């Protein structure tokens, strides 16, 4: 008698996951009409400086001063070298800008 109860108990434990976790094979058969584009979160940030004429042509920022209210353009091109995203941003009083590229989409 105990053996039958143990067998029923073990079978119940083995079948329980089938009731709790439905099959992942059950899904909607309708396919999307066009491929979905991935949403991409991209941010560009930086500081715009006016480089000292003394160091022109170099990477030196010695004596450089940040430019407030400078216009910064962000241009992205697709694989066909066509502009796919363009937006301008403005620096703050310290030459800093933070450009969140809302609307930029991945081609894949």
ChimeraX commands (.cxc) that place a marker at each C-alpha (Angstrom):
marker #1 position 0.00,0.00,0.00 radius 0.5
marker #1 position 2.79,2.41,0.91 radius 0.5
marker #1 position 4.52,1.54,-2.34 radius 0.5
marker #1 position 1.45,2.60,-4.37 radius 0.5
marker #1 position 1.18,5.86,-2.45 radius 0.5
marker #1 position 4.87,6.56,-3.02 radius 0.5
marker #1 position 4.49,5.86,-6.76 radius 0.5
marker #1 position 1.49,8.22,-7.01 radius 0.5
marker #1 position 3.38,10.88,-5.05 radius 0.5
marker #1 position 6.47,10.65,-7.30 radius 0.5
marker #1 position 4.34,10.73,-10.47 radius 0.5
marker #1 position 2.54,13.81,-9.12 radius 0.5
marker #1 position 5.85,15.54,-8.52 radius 0.5
marker #1 position 7.01,14.70,-12.04 radius 0.5
marker #1 position 3.79,15.95,-13.67 radius 0.5
marker #1 position 3.49,19.11,-11.58 radius 0.5
marker #1 position 5.95,21.16,-13.69 radius 0.5
marker #1 position 3.88,20.43,-16.79 radius 0.5
marker #1 position 0.88,22.09,-15.16 radius 0.5
marker #1 position 2.77,25.01,-13.66 radius 0.5
marker #1 position 4.94,25.84,-16.69 radius 0.5
marker #1 position 2.92,25.62,-19.90 radius 0.5
marker #1 position 4.65,24.59,-23.07 radius 0.5
marker #1 position 6.76,27.23,-24.74 radius 0.5
marker #1 position 5.75,25.78,-28.09 radius 0.5
marker #1 position 2.33,27.40,-27.81 radius 0.5
marker #1 position 2.71,30.71,-29.58 radius 0.5
marker #1 position 0.91,32.99,-31.99 radius 0.5
marker #1 position 1.21,31.67,-35.53 radius 0.5
marker #1 position 0.83,35.08,-37.18 radius 0.5
marker #1 position 4.13,36.37,-38.52 radius 0.5
marker #1 position 4.92,40.09,-38.61 radius 0.5
marker #1 position 4.35,41.64,-42.01 radius 0.5
marker #1 position 7.65,43.51,-42.02 radius 0.5
marker #1 position 10.83,43.02,-40.03 radius 0.5
marker #1 position 10.94,45.00,-36.81 radius 0.5
marker #1 position 13.71,47.54,-36.39 radius 0.5
marker #1 position 15.69,47.42,-33.19 radius 0.5
marker #1 position 15.46,50.41,-30.88 radius 0.5
marker #1 position 18.95,51.56,-30.07 radius 0.5
marker #1 position 19.86,53.72,-27.08 radius 0.5
marker #1 position 22.77,55.93,-28.12 radius 0.5
marker #1 position 24.18,58.96,-26.31 radius 0.5
marker #1 position 26.99,61.30,-27.33 radius 0.5
marker #1 position 28.45,63.67,-24.77 radius 0.5
marker #1 position 31.43,65.93,-24.61 radius 0.5
marker #1 position 32.87,69.38,-24.07 radius 0.5
marker #1 position 33.58,71.82,-26.89 radius 0.5
marker #1 position 36.78,73.82,-26.41 radius 0.5
marker #1 position 38.44,76.72,-28.19 radius 0.5
marker #1 position 42.04,75.58,-28.51 radius 0.5
marker #1 position 44.81,78.06,-27.84 radius 0.5
marker #1 position 46.39,79.27,-31.11 radius 0.5
marker #1 position 49.76,78.43,-29.56 radius 0.5
marker #1 position 48.89,74.70,-29.77 radius 0.5
marker #1 position 47.05,74.76,-33.10 radius 0.5
marker #1 position 47.33,71.49,-35.02 radius 0.5
marker #1 position 48.00,69.41,-31.91 radius 0.5
marker #1 position 45.83,67.47,-29.47 radius 0.5
marker #1 position 46.87,69.73,-26.60 radius 0.5
marker #1 position 44.13,71.39,-24.56 radius 0.5
marker #1 position 46.59,73.53,-22.62 radius 0.5
marker #1 position 45.07,77.00,-22.37 radius 0.5
marker #1 position 41.86,75.85,-24.09 radius 0.5
marker #1 position 38.60,77.39,-22.95 radius 0.5
marker #1 position 35.13,75.78,-23.10 radius 0.5
marker #1 position 32.70,77.37,-25.55 radius 0.5
marker #1 position 29.25,78.11,-24.11 radius 0.5
marker #1 position 26.21,77.95,-26.44 radius 0.5
marker #1 position 28.19,76.22,-29.21 radius 0.5
marker #1 position 26.16,74.27,-31.76 radius 0.5
marker #1 position 27.08,70.58,-32.08 radius 0.5
marker #1 position 25.77,68.52,-35.00 radius 0.5
marker #1 position 25.47,64.75,-34.84 radius 0.5
marker #1 position 25.26,63.04,-38.23 radius 0.5
marker #1 position 24.81,59.27,-38.65 radius 0.5
marker #1 position 24.98,57.52,-42.01 radius 0.5
marker #1 position 23.67,54.12,-43.05 radius 0.5
marker #1 position 25.63,51.45,-44.93 radius 0.5
marker #1 position 24.81,53.24,-48.21 radius 0.5
marker #1 position 26.47,56.40,-46.85 radius 0.5
marker #1 position 23.10,58.17,-46.72 radius 0.5
marker #1 position 22.27,60.37,-43.74 radius 0.5
marker #1 position 19.97,58.36,-41.49 radius 0.5
marker #1 position 20.04,60.67,-38.45 radius 0.5
marker #1 position 20.80,64.36,-38.05 radius 0.5
marker #1 position 20.25,66.63,-35.08 radius 0.5
marker #1 position 21.90,69.67,-33.55 radius 0.5
marker #1 position 22.51,70.25,-29.86 radius 0.5
marker #1 position 23.77,73.21,-27.84 radius 0.5
marker #1 position 26.45,73.29,-25.17 radius 0.5
marker #1 position 25.74,74.68,-21.71 radius 0.5
marker #1 position 27.61,77.51,-19.97 radius 0.5
marker #1 position 30.60,75.18,-19.46 radius 0.5
marker #1 position 30.82,73.92,-23.06 radius 0.5
marker #1 position 29.26,70.57,-22.11 radius 0.5
marker #1 position 26.65,68.81,-24.24 radius 0.5
marker #1 position 24.66,65.61,-23.78 radius 0.5
marker #1 position 23.00,64.32,-26.94 radius 0.5
marker #1 position 20.53,61.46,-26.57 radius 0.5
marker #1 position 19.92,60.22,-30.11 radius 0.5
marker #1 position 16.19,59.51,-29.87 radius 0.5
marker #1 position 14.86,58.09,-33.12 radius 0.5
marker #1 position 18.10,56.42,-34.19 radius 0.5
marker #1 position 17.35,52.90,-35.43 radius 0.5
marker #1 position 19.58,49.94,-36.18 radius 0.5
marker #1 position 19.47,48.75,-39.79 radius 0.5
marker #1 position 19.58,45.05,-38.97 radius 0.5
marker link #1:1,2 radius 0.2
marker link #1:2,3 radius 0.2
marker link #1:3,4 radius 0.2
marker link #1:4,5 radius 0.2
marker link #1:5,6 radius 0.2
marker link #1:6,7 radius 0.2
marker link #1:7,8 radius 0.2
marker link #1:8,9 radius 0.2
marker link #1:9,10 radius 0.2
marker link #1:10,11 radius 0.2
marker link #1:11,12 radius 0.2
marker link #1:12,13 radius 0.2
marker link #1:13,14 radius 0.2
marker link #1:14,15 radius 0.2
marker link #1:15,16 radius 0.2
marker link #1:16,17 radius 0.2
marker link #1:17,18 radius 0.2
marker link #1:18,19 radius 0.2
marker link #1:19,20 radius 0.2
marker link #1:20,21 radius 0.2
marker link #1:21,22 radius 0.2
marker link #1:22,23 radius 0.2
marker link #1:23,24 radius 0.2
marker link #1:24,25 radius 0.2
marker link #1:25,26 radius 0.2
marker link #1:26,27 radius 0.2
marker link #1:27,28 radius 0.2
marker link #1:28,29 radius 0.2
marker link #1:29,30 radius 0.2
marker link #1:30,31 radius 0.2
marker link #1:31,32 radius 0.2
marker link #1:32,33 radius 0.2
marker link #1:33,34 radius 0.2
marker link #1:34,35 radius 0.2
marker link #1:35,36 radius 0.2
marker link #1:36,37 radius 0.2
marker link #1:37,38 radius 0.2
marker link #1:38,39 radius 0.2
marker link #1:39,40 radius 0.2
marker link #1:40,41 radius 0.2
marker link #1:41,42 radius 0.2
marker link #1:42,43 radius 0.2
marker link #1:43,44 radius 0.2
marker link #1:44,45 radius 0.2
marker link #1:45,46 radius 0.2
marker link #1:46,47 radius 0.2
marker link #1:47,48 radius 0.2
marker link #1:48,49 radius 0.2
marker link #1:49,50 radius 0.2
marker link #1:50,51 radius 0.2
marker link #1:51,52 radius 0.2
marker link #1:52,53 radius 0.2
marker link #1:53,54 radius 0.2
marker link #1:54,55 radius 0.2
marker link #1:55,56 radius 0.2
marker link #1:56,57 radius 0.2
marker link #1:57,58 radius 0.2
marker link #1:58,59 radius 0.2
marker link #1:59,60 radius 0.2
marker link #1:60,61 radius 0.2
marker link #1:61,62 radius 0.2
marker link #1:62,63 radius 0.2
marker link #1:63,64 radius 0.2
marker link #1:64,65 radius 0.2
marker link #1:65,66 radius 0.2
marker link #1:66,67 radius 0.2
marker link #1:67,68 radius 0.2
marker link #1:68,69 radius 0.2
marker link #1:69,70 radius 0.2
marker link #1:70,71 radius 0.2
marker link #1:71,72 radius 0.2
marker link #1:72,73 radius 0.2
marker link #1:73,74 radius 0.2
marker link #1:74,75 radius 0.2
marker link #1:75,76 radius 0.2
marker link #1:76,77 radius 0.2
marker link #1:77,78 radius 0.2
marker link #1:78,79 radius 0.2
marker link #1:79,80 radius 0.2
marker link #1:80,81 radius 0.2
marker link #1:81,82 radius 0.2
marker link #1:82,83 radius 0.2
marker link #1:83,84 radius 0.2
marker link #1:84,85 radius 0.2
marker link #1:85,86 radius 0.2
marker link #1:86,87 radius 0.2
marker link #1:87,88 radius 0.2
marker link #1:88,89 radius 0.2
marker link #1:89,90 radius 0.2
marker link #1:90,91 radius 0.2
marker link #1:91,92 radius 0.2
marker link #1:92,93 radius 0.2
marker link #1:93,94 radius 0.2
marker link #1:94,95 radius 0.2
marker link #1:95,96 radius 0.2
marker link #1:96,97 radius 0.2
marker link #1:97,98 radius 0.2
marker link #1:98,99 radius 0.2
marker link #1:99,100 radius 0.2
marker link #1:100,101 radius 0.2
marker link #1:101,102 radius 0.2
marker link #1:102,103 radius 0.2
marker link #1:103,104 radius 0.2
marker link #1:104,105 radius 0.2
marker link #1:105,106 radius 0.2
marker link #1:106,107 radius 0.2
marker link #1:107,108 radius 0.2
view
